[in-house]
Amino acid sequence: MVDLIIFVVLLIVGYVFGQAIDQTHYRSIRKRESLLRNIPLIASRKLPASFEPCKTELVTGNVVISVDFYKKFVAGLRNLVGGRVRSYESLIDRARREALLRMTEKAKALGANYVFNVKMETSSIPSGRGDGVSAVDVLAYGTAVILERQAPLIQKVEAPSPGMMNLRPR
Amino acid sequence: MILTTLEYVPGKNITKHLGLVQGSTVRSKHVGRDIMAGVKNIFGGELTGYTELLNESREEATERMTAQAKSIGANAILNIRFSTSNIAQGASELYAYGTAVVLE
């Protein structure tokens, strides 16, 4: 009986605190993302030729985010029937966005204009007894590009010449 | 030493490829942090201790990779990748690797 009471208390505490932390974190993520929108993250491996001369620098950002008791319990129940584990989706989404933000913040501190070739790396940190995931670790890394002169973001598109028009399939 | 995740360094030519360089470190969590993490596992939220631990470990792995590159005479490492694996209960390996090159 005592065990059951402890369990229910943990579940309620986990739910209340977990949801509160979730929402505060999402609010902070959205706020910082809007502040950092002027530094685009690009998965491309090659810089446009117009970017040279520029400096490059490796930037990384990592975060470890823990599950809460309620999330773990819900995921445990989900394991019985299978399907979408909504409680872990928000966890990994927060971790990814936080890692990207930390990386972008470092790039901003260097005065970077872009971050190229962004890669992500995820791993789980199992709890001591090995009973499922207890925390998720996300690393985001990429190359910060610091332009030495301001390159035009979009190249001027030239109007197609008459010769090119003829090549159009009919 | 230039470190980059790109396959080249803009504006510089590669004069020599020196092959793969790597650095790794295996870290274990310590008990004090584990107790704190146990408490956090009920409430949720960021495990700052672990974040720092992994950050330091990755820096260590990167330093080892850089030292190896220096010892073979490289002045840049291209196409750097990081990798993490759980090799045993409570221990993870942080691994960094890339291509060592000589730039003009």
Contacts between the chains, C-beta under 8 A, distances in Angstrom:
chain1	res1	chain2	res2	distance
A	10	B	42	5.9
A	13	B	42	6.3
A	13	B	43	7.0
A	14	B	42	5.5
A	14	B	43	6.8
A	14	B	44	7.1
A	17	B	42	7.7
A	17	B	43	4.2
A	17	B	44	6.3
A	17	B	45	7.9
A	18	B	43	6.7
A	18	B	44	4.1
A	21	B	43	6.9
A	21	B	44	4.9
A	21	B	45	4.6
A	22	B	44	7.2
A	25	B	45	7.9
A	45	B	6	6.4
A	45	B	7	6.1
A	46	B	6	7.5
A	46	B	7	7.7
A	47	B	6	7.3
A	47	B	10	5.6
A	51	B	10	6.6
A	52	B	10	5.1
A	52	B	11	5.1
A	53	B	10	7.4
A	53	B	11	5.3
A	54	B	10	5.5
A	54	B	11	7.4
A	56	B	2	7.3
A	56	B	4	5.2
A	56	B	6	6.7
A	56	B	9	6.5
A	56	B	10	6.5
A	57	B	3	7.8
A	57	B	4	8.0
A	58	B	3	4.2
A	58	B	4	6.1
A	58	B	5	6.6
A	58	B	80	6.5
A	60	B	58	6.8
A	60	B	82	7.6
A	62	B	51	6.2
A	62	B	54	5.7
A	62	B	55	5.6
A	62	B	58	7.1
A	63	B	46	6.3
A	63	B	51	5.6
A	64	B	46	6.6
A	64	B	47	4.5
A	64	B	50	3.9
A	64	B	51	4.7
A	64	B	54	6.5
A	65	B	44	7.8
A	65	B	45	7.2
A	65	B	46	5.4
A	65	B	47	7.1
A	66	B	37	6.7
A	66	B	40	4.6
A	66	B	41	5.5
A	66	B	44	5.7
A	66	B	45	6.0
A	66	B	46	7.2
A	66	B	47	5.1
A	67	B	41	6.5
A	67	B	44	6.4
A	68	B	41	7.1
A	68	B	42	6.3
A	68	B	43	5.7
A	68	B	44	3.2
A	68	B	45	7.8
A	69	B	41	7.0
A	69	B	42	4.6
A	69	B	43	7.8
A	71	B	44	6.9
A	72	B	41	7.6
A	98	B	46	7.8
A	116	B	5	7.5
A	116	B	6	6.3
A	117	B	5	4.4
A	117	B	6	5.5
A	118	B	5	8.0
A	119	B	5	6.4
A	119	B	81	6.9
A	119	B	82	7.7
A	121	B	82	5.3
A	121	B	83	6.7
A	121	B	84	5.9
A	123	B	84	4.0
A	123	B	85	7.2
A	123	B	86	6.8
A	123	B	92	6.7
A	124	B	86	7.5
A	125	B	29	7.5
A	125	B	50	6.5
A	125	B	86	7.9
A	125	B	92	7.3
A	126	B	86	6.7
A	126	B	89	7.3
A	126	B	90	7.7
A	127	B	37	7.9
A	127	B	38	7.6
A	127	B	41	6.8
A	128	B	34	6.3
A	128	B	38	7.8
A	128	B	89	7.8
A	128	B	90	6.7
A	130	B	89	6.1
A	134	B	37	7.1
A	134	B	41	5.3
A	135	B	37	6.8
A	135	B	41	7.6
A	135	B	47	5.5
A	135	B	50	6.5
A	137	B	50	7.1
A	137	B	54	5.8
A	137	B	84	6.9
A	139	B	54	7.6
A	139	B	58	7.0
A	139	B	82	5.8
A	139	B	84	7.1
A	141	B	5	6.4
A	141	B	80	7.7
A	141	B	82	6.1
A	142	B	5	5.7
A	143	B	4	4.9
A	143	B	5	4.7
A	143	B	6	5.2
A	145	B	10	8.0
